[in-house]
Amino acid sequence: VVTGSTSGVGLDVAREVAALGYDVVVCGRDEKKLERAVALVGRVARRGVESARFDLESLTETRAAAAAIGRADGLVLCAGCWPTTLRYTEDELEAGLQANHLGHFLLATRLLDAGGVARVVSVASTAHAATRQDRLE
C-alpha cells in the first residue's frame, strides 16, 4: 500500500515495488490521477495493481479505505501537503496535521489491527528547511 502514489516519490515507489513483483495498492484522492497512476504502475507490474481512492483529510474516508484494503504486508506513507493558509478539515483538525500525520497514523493502525503490515516506511520531505528557525524559539 503506497499513499500519495499518484505523483512524485509515491508514484516512483509504487512503480519500483510493482516491478519487484509485489501486489500494489495505489492510493490517492483524485480519481483521474489514480487511473493514470494505475496504468503507469501496471506497465511495470509483475503482479496485481489496485487503487484506493480516499482523502487523508477525512478520517471517515481513511477508515473506510483501511477497511476496504483489509490486510497489507507493507505500507509506504508518501502522501503529504503543505497548506499555505490555516484550514480545518471536516473533523475540525488542522489540514496539514491531519493529512501529513493523523490520517497516516489512522491508516497504519487500522491495517495493523487487520493483522498485516510487516513493515511501515514513512517518507519525509525537505519542506521543514523553509521554516524560519527564529520563529520556533
C-alpha positions in Angstrom: 0.0 0.0 0.0 1.5 3.3 -1.1 -0.1 6.6 -0.1 0.4 9.7 -2.3 1.2 7.4 -5.2 -0.4 9.4 -8.0 2.7 11.6 -8.5 6.2 12.3 -7.3 8.0 10.0 -4.9 4.9 8.0 -4.2 4.4 7.1 -7.8 8.1 6.1 -8.2 7.9 3.9 -5.1 4.7 2.2 -6.4 6.4 1.5 -9.7 9.5 0.1 -8.1 7.6 -2.1 -5.7 5.4 -3.4 -8.5 8.5 -4.1 -10.7 9.9 -6.1 -7.8 6.9 -8.4 -8.1 4.7 -7.3 -5.3 1.0 -6.6 -5.4 0.5 -2.8 -5.1 -2.4 -0.6 -3.9 -2.0 2.8 -5.4 -3.7 5.4 -3.0 -4.8 9.0 -3.7 -7.7 11.3 -3.5 -8.2 12.2 -7.2 -9.9 9.5 -9.4 -8.4 10.6 -12.7 -4.9 10.8 -11.2 -5.5 7.3 -9.7 -6.5 5.9 -13.1 -3.3 7.3 -14.7 -1.1 6.0 -11.8 -2.6 2.5 -12.0 -1.9 2.5 -15.8 1.7 3.7 -15.2 2.4 1.2 -12.4 0.6 -1.5 -14.4 3.2 -1.2 -17.2 6.0 -2.5 -15.0 4.0 -4.7 -12.6 4.6 -8.3 -12.4 1.6 -8.9 -10.2 -1.6 -7.1 -9.3 -2.2 -3.3 -9.1 -5.3 -1.9 -7.4 -6.4 1.6 -6.4 -7.9 3.0 -3.2 -9.4 6.5 -3.5 -9.6 8.4 -0.2 -8.5 11.7 1.2 -6.3 11.6 4.3 -8.0 14.9 5.3 -11.1 12.8 6.1 -11.0 10.4 8.9 -14.2 8.8 7.7 -12.7 8.2 4.2 -9.5 6.9 5.7 -11.3 4.4 8.0 -13.4 3.2 5.0 -10.2 2.8 2.9 -8.4 0.8 5.6 -11.5 -1.5 5.9 -11.6 -1.9 2.1 -7.9 -2.6 1.8 -8.1 -5.1 4.8 -4.7 -6.6 5.2 -1.4 -5.3 3.8 2.1 -6.7 4.1 3.8 -3.3 3.7 2.8 0.4 3.9 4.7 3.3 2.4 3.5 6.7 3.6 4.3 9.2 0.8 1.3 11.5 0.8 1.7 14.9 2.1 0.6 18.5 1.7 1.9 21.9 2.6 -1.1 24.2 3.3 -0.3 27.8 2.7 -3.2 29.1 4.8 -4.7 27.9 8.1 -7.5 25.5 7.1 -9.5 22.9 9.1 -10.9 19.6 7.9 -14.5 18.3 8.4 -13.0 16.6 11.5 -12.1 20.0 12.9 -8.4 19.3 12.7 -5.7 21.5 11.0 -5.5 20.2 7.4 -1.7 19.8 7.3 -1.5 17.9 10.6 -4.3 15.6 9.6 -3.1 14.9 6.0 0.6 14.5 6.9 0.4 12.7 10.3 -3.0 11.9 11.8 -4.5 10.3 8.7 -1.4 8.2 8.1 -1.5 7.1 11.8 -5.1 6.1 11.5 -4.5 4.2 8.3 -1.5 2.4 9.7 -3.2 1.4 13.0 -6.3 0.1 11.1 -4.1 -2.0 8.8 -2.1 -3.3 11.7 -5.3 -4.2 13.6 -6.3 -6.2 10.5 -3.3 -8.4 11.1 -1.0 -7.1 8.4 1.8 -4.6 7.8 5.1 -6.2 8.5 6.9 -3.0 7.5 5.9 0.7 7.6 8.0 3.3 5.8 7.3 7.0 6.4 8.7 9.3 3.7 9.5 12.9 4.6 10.4 15.9 2.6 12.7 18.9 3.0 9.8 21.3 3.4 10.9 21.9 7.0 14.0 23.7 5.6 11.8 26.6 4.5 10.8 27.4 8.1 12.3 30.3 9.9 14.2 28.9 12.9 13.9 32.1 14.9 10.1 31.7 14.9 10.4 28.3 16.7 12.1 29.6 19.8 
